[in-house]
Amino acid sequence: MRTQSIFTLLAVATAVVAEEAPVVEHNPIGAQYEATLEPKGQYQVSGAVKIASGAAGKGVTVEIALAGLPAEGGPFLYHIHEKRVPDDGNCTGTGAHLDPYNRGETPACDASDKASCQTGDLSGKYGKIESTSFSATYNDEFLATLTDDVSYFGDKSIVVHLANKTRIACANFNQLSPGDATTTASSFGTSYGTPLPSGSASHGHNATTSPTSTSSTGAPIRPTASPTASSTEAPPNTGAAGKVAVSGAALLAFAAAMML
């Protein structure tokens, strides 16, 4: 009985505590990824999500353009999920949201404190989709194009949901360019995939959006700032997936159990 109590209290005393996501500072300049959504099945959602390293390697620039969203079922959500879309195209196979710091989905993301949100919860951080077509451009400081960073998204997927979280569209990210951590200028420009519609309305943090009833085609959107020289030193790891903390109260209970 005493041994069982000890093991039970040890399990309670040790827990993984969620961390805030750190700002990613060392993304390879010029790294570019794209996920292309194509109409299929009941939902005819189409579009693309393009993500490239931010200026001077700090975070990323996200461009999204979607069309064909249903007239009902919104506001729509979109997230980066932890797994790729399986060969059968079933969006349920993409797993949960990208969440390397163990934040969880509850409570809902507070857009005024983006570091506290799940890394992959893009609509939580930058706004849900309120119309049948949507375009936006914004900077996110917490996604990584560095492959050994826990916030790396390039081997994952984008998933679009109804308001009730039903998954209605998904696509895998594919690398367009690995970038170069030693360069000082981004190649983000006309060669970066298919042009996206440009936006004009303010939306979220450092974002421009333009929800419309139909989609349009425009020139690719470039980063808003010119990259500066970056260090040639190897980029440090931005953090572990969680810290192990020991509860003081649980330790007291453990000590009491040892005395029984």
C-alpha positions in Angstrom: 0.0 0.0 0.0 2.8 2.3 0.9 4.7 1.6 -2.3 1.5 2.3 -4.4 1.0 5.6 -2.6 4.6 6.6 -3.3 4.3 5.9 -7.0 1.0 7.7 -7.2 2.3 10.8 -5.6 5.4 10.8 -7.8 3.2 10.8 -10.8 1.2 13.7 -9.5 4.3 15.6 -8.5 5.9 15.6 -11.9 4.0 17.3 -14.7 4.8 18.9 -18.1 4.0 22.6 -17.9 3.1 24.6 -21.0 5.5 27.3 -22.1 5.0 30.4 -24.2 6.4 30.1 -27.7 9.7 32.0 -28.1 10.3 34.3 -31.0 12.2 32.5 -33.8 15.2 34.6 -34.7 17.3 32.4 -37.0 15.2 31.2 -39.9 17.2 30.7 -43.1 16.8 33.7 -45.4 14.9 32.9 -48.5 13.2 29.7 -47.2 9.8 29.3 -48.9 7.0 26.8 -48.5 3.5 26.4 -50.1 0.4 24.4 -49.5 -2.1 24.3 -52.3 -5.8 23.4 -51.6 -7.8 21.9 -54.4 -11.6 21.4 -54.6 -12.7 17.9 -53.8 -15.7 16.1 -52.3 -18.5 17.9 -50.6 -16.6 21.1 -50.0 -15.1 23.0 -53.0 -12.5 25.0 -51.2 -9.5 26.1 -53.2 -6.5 28.3 -52.6 -3.0 28.4 -51.3 -1.0 29.2 -48.1 2.5 30.5 -48.7 5.0 30.9 -45.9 8.5 32.4 -46.2 11.2 33.4 -43.7 10.7 36.9 -42.4 13.1 39.8 -42.7 16.5 39.0 -41.3 15.3 35.5 -40.4 12.9 36.7 -37.7 9.7 34.6 -37.8 7.8 34.2 -41.1 5.6 36.0 -43.6 2.3 34.2 -44.2 0.1 34.7 -47.3 -3.2 33.0 -47.5 -5.9 33.1 -50.2 -9.0 30.9 -50.2 -12.1 30.7 -52.3 -15.1 28.4 -52.4 -15.8 28.3 -48.7 -19.4 27.3 -48.0 -22.1 29.9 -47.5 -22.9 28.4 -44.1 -20.9 26.9 -41.2 -18.6 29.9 -40.5 -16.7 31.6 -39.2 -14.1 29.3 -40.5 -10.9 28.3 -38.8 -7.5 27.3 -40.2 -4.5 25.8 -38.5 -1.2 24.1 -39.2 -1.5 20.5 -38.1 1.2 18.2 -36.8 1.0 15.6 -39.5 0.9 15.5 -43.2 -2.3 14.6 -45.2 -2.3 10.9 -45.8 -2.3 9.4 -49.3 -6.1 8.9 -49.1 -6.6 12.6 -48.6 -8.5 12.2 -45.3 -8.0 15.4 -43.3 -8.6 13.6 -40.0 -5.3 11.9 -40.5 -3.4 15.2 -40.0 -3.6 14.9 -36.2 -3.8 17.8 -33.8 -2.6 21.4 -34.2 1.1 22.1 -34.2 1.7 22.7 -30.5 5.3 22.1 -29.5 5.0 24.0 -26.2 2.0 21.9 -25.0 -0.4 24.8 -24.7 -3.6 22.8 -25.7 -6.8 24.1 -27.3 -8.5 25.2 -24.1 -8.9 28.0 -23.2 -9.2 29.6 -26.6 -6.3 31.6 -28.0 -6.0 35.2 -26.8 -5.0 37.1 -30.0 -3.5 39.9 -27.8 -1.0 37.4 -26.4 0.1 35.4 -29.5 3.1 33.8 -27.7 0.6 32.0 -25.4 -1.3 30.5 -28.3 -0.7 27.2 -30.0 2.0 27.8 -32.6 -0.2 26.4 -35.4 -3.4 28.2 -34.5 -3.2 30.8 -37.2 -6.9 31.8 -37.2 -6.8 32.1 -33.4 -3.9 34.5 -33.6 -4.8 36.4 -36.7 -8.6 36.1 -37.1 -11.3 33.7 -38.3 -12.6 33.7 -41.8 -16.0 35.4 -42.1 -16.7 35.1 -45.9 -16.7 32.6 -48.7 -13.4 34.0 -50.1 -10.5 35.4 -48.1 -7.0 36.7 -48.4 -4.5 37.9 -45.8 -0.9 38.7 -45.3 0.8 38.9 -41.9 4.0 38.3 -40.0 4.2 35.5 -37.4 7.2 35.5 -35.1 6.7 31.9 -33.8 6.9 29.6 -36.9 10.2 28.2 -38.0 11.7 27.4 -41.4 14.7 25.9 -39.7 14.2 22.2 -40.0 15.6 21.2 -36.5 13.4 23.8 -34.7 10.4 22.4 -32.8 8.2 25.0 -34.5 9.2 23.9 -38.0 6.1 23.5 -40.2 7.5 22.5 -43.6 6.8 18.8 -43.1 3.2 19.4 -41.9 -0.2 20.5 -43.3 -2.8 23.2 -43.3 -6.3 22.4 -42.4 -9.5 24.5 -42.8 -12.4 23.9 -40.5 -16.1 24.8 -40.1 -16.9 26.7 -36.9 -17.8 23.3 -35.3 -14.3 22.1 -36.1 -15.3 19.8 -39.0 -12.4 19.6 -41.3 -13.4 20.6 -44.8 -10.0 21.1 -46.7 -6.4 20.3 -46.2 -3.1 20.2 -48.0 0.6 19.5 -47.3 3.3 22.1 -47.3 6.0 21.6 -49.9 9.4 23.3 -49.9 10.0 25.7 -52.7 13.4 26.9 -51.4 15.4 25.8 -48.4 16.9 29.3 -48.0 20.4 30.0 -46.7 21.1 31.1 -43.1 24.3 32.8 -44.2 22.7 35.1 -46.8 21.5 38.6 -46.1 18.9 39.0 -48.8 15.6 37.1 -49.3 14.7 35.7 -52.7 11.0 36.0 -51.9 9.5 37.4 -55.0 8.1 36.6 -58.5 9.3 33.0 -58.5 7.4 32.2 -55.3 4.6 30.0 -56.6 1.3 31.2 -57.8 0.4 34.9 -57.1 -2.0 35.6 -54.3 -4.7 38.3 -54.1 -3.5 41.4 -52.4 -5.2 42.7 -49.3 -6.0 46.2 -48.0 -8.0 46.0 -44.7 -6.3 45.8 -41.3 -6.7 42.5 -39.6 -4.8 41.0 -36.6 -1.2 41.7 -35.8 0.8 43.2 -38.7 -1.8 41.8 -41.1 -3.7 43.0 -44.2 -6.8 41.1 -45.3 -9.4 41.4 -48.0 -12.3 39.0 -47.6 -14.4 39.2 -50.8 -17.1 37.2 -52.5 -14.9 36.2 -55.4 -11.1 35.7 -55.7 -8.7 37.8 -57.7 -5.2 37.4 -58.9 -2.4 39.9 -58.2 1.4 40.1 -57.9 3.1 38.2 -55.1 3.5 40.0 -51.9 7.0 40.6 -50.6 8.2 41.1 -47.1 7.5 44.6 -45.7 11.1 45.1 -44.5 14.5 44.5 -46.1 16.6 41.8 -44.4 19.7 42.9 -42.6 23.0 41.0 -42.2 22.6 37.8 -40.2 25.1 35.9 -38.2 27.1 33.1 -39.8 27.1 31.2 -36.5 25.0 28.1 -36.2 21.5 29.0 -35.1 20.7 28.0 -31.6 17.8 25.7 -30.7 14.8 27.8 -29.8 13.7 25.7 -26.9 12.4 22.3 -25.8 8.8 21.1 -26.2 8.1 21.6 -22.4 9.7 22.1 -19.0 9.3 19.5 -16.2 8.1 21.2 -13.0 7.7 19.7 -9.6 4.8 20.9 -7.4 5.7 21.9 -3.9 2.4 20.8 -2.6 2.8 17.4 -4.2 6.3 17.0 -2.7 4.9 17.7 0.8 2.2 15.1 0.2 5.0 12.7 -1.0 7.0 13.3 2.2 3.9 12.7 4.3 3.3 9.4 2.5 6.9 8.3 3.2 6.3 8.8 6.9 3.2 6.5 6.9 
